[in-house]
Amino acid sequence: VGSDLHDLRYSKNRSASRHKPFISVIIPAYNEEMVIERCLDSIAGNSYKNKEIIVVNDGSSDTTTQRVYSWKRRKTNQGITIRLLRQPNAGKAAAINNRIHHATGSLLIVLDADSILAAKALTEVPQYFRSKNIVMAASNVKIMEDGSWFSLLQKYEYLISYRLKKSMAAYNMEYIIGGVGTVFRKSLVRRVGGYDTDTMTEDIDYSLKVLRHGNIKYRLTYAHTVHAYTESVMTFRELIKQRFRWKYGRMQTFLKNRELFFNANKRYDKRLTMYQLPYSLWAEIMFSLEPFLIAYVFCIVVIYQDFSTLFTAYLITSLYMAANVALDDSESTKSKLRLLPLTFLQYPFFFIL
């Protein structure tokens, strides 16, 4: 419902922004020789003119630097501004901090080197910052399919979870601006500083760092027409590693910013501090108990031979997923026709995720 409300508001207020701020795209890169040129091509391919590209090579041991220089030489006559900075390996957060204070743009975008921007992504960015209260925006991140079941499964997951972000923005409860295609004002950096380096998820950490200053004056939103594409994990081992980093990093940031929970200060929207943050913590606890609950339910189903219980849960979840796919406004009709029948096969795999 919140997502539909967001769509109605957006369609009503939609207009081309006359303001064309200068945008700096910052790309932290560590051993990205296979994908860095693809990432640069996607930014250069955007028709938006007021932009620069800043690559921060975080101590790569491969040919990332040479690839960037080679790409720069090929684009010399196309009027594209690109800068390369090299530093000893210090991590993604440190790499971003190395440049955000010196970037030229009034709007900054942080983009992972293994990701790409859609052709009109930069053109869409300014309209989300027409209000001075908006200081950060999450891009609409999609999975680049490679033909594997892993990428297809994560495509569904991203599609559904990012549609949910519309409702988070509609109710002013957004608290995670993901690391792929993060957009924020440079003036924000002067107010709250750069990224901290003491958690595993620097994007969640920075989002909550901003929210400590209140989410009435400084609002976080979701830029659903700013499309970015990222690669999926390729193996089950990589999936476990990724999810551990996400879960553990979120718990680190929750502990670090625990004063936000149930905070009644007037600078906070109570829907965030009284509902969304406590609910998110409760959901993480429930996820940890879920394998035991699932095992219990299966035992009950087998003992009482009541398979209708399981079928009903399967059907409701599948219909919910199908509705999200059908209502998504960023997928083509052809893509939806391909994805919709497969939603009814996703139920057991979502438990794995």
N, C-alpha and C positions, 0 to 999 in steps of 0.2 A: 504494500500500500504506500509506504514511504517512497519507494522507487518511482511509482506512478505519479505521486504528488510532485516529486522532483522533475519528472518529465513535463508535467503540465506547466510548472513554473518556468522551466527553461524555454519551452516553445513559446510561451507568452512574452518573455523578456528577450528572446533571441534577436540580435541585431549585429551587423558587422561593426567591429570597433574601428573608429577612425584613429584612435591612438595606436601608434606603432613604436612601442618602446624597444630599445636596444636589448637583445637577449644574448647572454653568454651561456654556451653549452659546455659544461665541465665534464670531462670523461676521465675518471681514475682508471688506470690500466695496469694490470700485472700479468705478464706473460700472455698477451692477447694477440699474438702474431697472426693467428688464423682468422680472426674476426674483426680486427680494428679497422681495416679498410672498408669493410661492409658497413660498419657503424658510421664512419665518416661520410661515406657515400649517401647514406640516408639523410644526414643533416644537410649536406650540400644540395641534395635533391629537393629540399623544401624551398618553395618560391619566396619565402619571407626573406627580405633583403637585410634588415637591420640585425645582424647576428655575427657572432664570432665563435670559434671553436677552440677550446683549451684542453689539451691532452696532458694529463699528469702521469708520467711513467713512474710507477711505484717500485723501482728497483728490479725491473724485469731482467731475466737472464736469457731471454730469447731475442728475436729480431723485431720486437715491437717498435723500437725507436727508428730502425731503418725503414720499416713499413710506413711509418708516419711521414718521415722525410720524403720517401718516394712518392707517396700520395700527394704531398704538398707540392712537389715539383710538377706533377701532372696537372695540378689545378692552378698553377701560377697565374694564368691569363684569364681566370674566371672570376676574379675579384673576391675570392673567399679568404677571410682572415682566419688563420689557424696558428696557434702557438703551442709549443711543446716544452714542458718542464720536466726535468729528470730529478729524482730524489732517491736516497737509499730506501729500501723497503721498510715501510712503517705502517702499512695497513690503509684500507680505503678511507677511513675517517680523516687520517692525517693527510692523505693525498688531496682530499677535497678542501681541507682547511688551508692547504698550501696555496690555493688559488682564489678562494671565494672573496677574500679581502681585497684582491687586486684585479678582479674581473671588471670589465668596463660596463657591462649591462646593468640596467636597473632591475631586470628580471634574470634570475639564474636558473638553469636547468641542470640537474645532475643525472647523467645517463651512464649506465653500465656499458662497458666496452663490448659485451656480447649481445647487446640489445640494439634495436634500430627504432627510428621515429618514422611514423607514417608521413606520406607526402605533404599533408596539410596540417601537420601537428603544430608547428610553430605559428602558423597563421591563426589557429584557434586559441592560442594561449592568452592574448591580451584581453579578450572579452571576460575572462574569469577574474580579472584584476581591476575591473572598472570601479568596484567599491574599495575604498581605502582600508576597510576593515579586513579584507582578504589578504592574508600574508603568505599562505602556503596552499598548494593544490597538488593533489595526486593525479597522475595521468591514468588513463584507461589502459591497463597492461594486458596484453594478450600473448598467448603461447604460439611460437612458430612451430607448426607441425612438421615432423620429420618422418611420418609414416609409422611410428612406433605406437604401441598401446599406451606407453608412459606419457607421451606428448598429448595424445588424444584425451586421456583421463585428466591431465592437468589443464587442458583447454576448457573442459567443462567446469573444473574447479574455479579457474580464474574468471570465467564468464559469469558464474553465479555469484562469487564473492564480490566481484567488482560491480555487479548490478546492485548488490546490497549496499555498497558504498554510497549510492545515490540517496538512500534513505538516511544514512548517517549524515550526509551533507544537509538534507532537507530539515532534519531535526537538530542540527548543530551539535552532533555527537561524534564527529570525526576525530579520531585521535591517532591514526596511523597514516602517515604520508610515506608510501613505500619508496624504496631506493631506486627503482627504475622510472625515470622521468619525473623526479621530484622537481616542482617549480616553486620558487619563493623569491620574495623581494630582497634585493641587496640591502635595503634599509633595515630589514629584519636582522641581518647579521650584525649590524652596528648596535642593535638593541640587546640581543640575547647572546651574541658571540657565535663561535663556530661549533662544529660537531665535537662531542665528547668522545674519548677513546677508551672508556672503561667498561663498555658493554659489547656484547656480540652482535647486536642489531643496532647499528648507528642511526638508521632511519627512524625506527620507533623511538629511540632515545631522544633524537633531535625534535621529533614531533611533540613529545611530552615536555621537553625543555621549553619549547615555545608556549605550550599550554599553561605552564606554571605562571605565566604572566596574565593568564585569563583568556577565555575564549569568547568573550563578549566584544572586547575591543580588538582582539587579534583572532580572526576566524580562520579555520582550516576548511578547505572545501575539496570537491571532487570534480576534476575537469574531464567529463566523460567523452568529449569529442576530441580530446588530445590523445591520440592512439600511439602506444609504444608496443613493440614486440620483443619478447625475450625467449631464450632457449629453455626447454624443459630439462630436468635432470634425466639422465640416460639409463641409470641402473637403480636397483632397489637399495644398494649400499649408499649411493649418492642421495637418494630420497630420504633415508634415515638420517644422514648427516645434515641435510638441509633442514628437515623438520626439527631436529634437535636444536640446531642453531636458532631457528625461529622461536621455539617454545622457551628454551632457556634464556634467550636474549630478552624475550618479552617479560619473563619473571624478574630478570635483573632490573629492567626499567621500571616495572611496577614497584619493586622494593625501593628503588632509588627515588621514585616520585610518589611514595605512599601518602604524602600529605594531600594529594589531589582527591583521594577516595573520600567520599561523603563530606567534601568541603562545601560549606554553606556561604562562602564569601560571595559578595555581589558581583565580583568580576567573572564568575563562572556561571555558565548555563547549567542549571541543576540536572537537566537530562543527561549531561555528561558525567558529572561528579557523583550524583546520587543513584543513577541507573546504569549507564553504559559501562563505566569503568568497573564497578563492583560486579556487574553481570559478566564482563569479560574474564575477570578473575575466577568467578564461579564456574564458568564454562571450561576453563583450563583444568580445574579440579575434576569436573565431571568427565572430561575427555580421558583423564588418567584412570578413571574407574570404569570406563566404557567396556573394555575387553571382558571384565568380570560380569558386567550387567548383560552383555550379549550372550556370554556362555550360560548364564542363568536363564535367560529367556529361551534359548534353544533347548535347554533341559526341560523346561516347563512345556514347551511345544511338543517335544517328543513324548514325555510322560503322559500328557493328557490328549495326545493326538489331535491337537487343535491348530492345524496349519493355517487356518483362516487368520489367526493373529499375525503370523509372519507375512502372509500374503497381503493383508491390509496395510501393514507398515511399508512393505515393498511398493505397493501401488501408490500410496500417498506421497512417499518420497520421490518416486519416479515422476508423478504428475507435477509435483513442485518443481523438479528440475526441468521438465518439459516446458512448463509455463515460463520459466526464466529464459530458456532458449528462444521460445516463440516471441517473447516481448522485447528481447534485446534489439536495440536500434543500431548496433554497430556491426552486426553480422548480415551478410547478404542473404537474400531469399534462397539462393542455391545452397549456401552453407547451412542454413537452418533446416532445409529439407534433408540434408545429409545427416545432420546432428540429431534431429528429433527422434527418429526411430531407435537410435543408439542409446538414448537416455534411459531406456528400460533395461539396459544391461549394466548400468553404472553403479547400482545400489551396493553390491558387495565390495566394489573397488573403493568406494568412498569411505567405507569402514577402514580399509587399509590405510588410506591417507590420514 
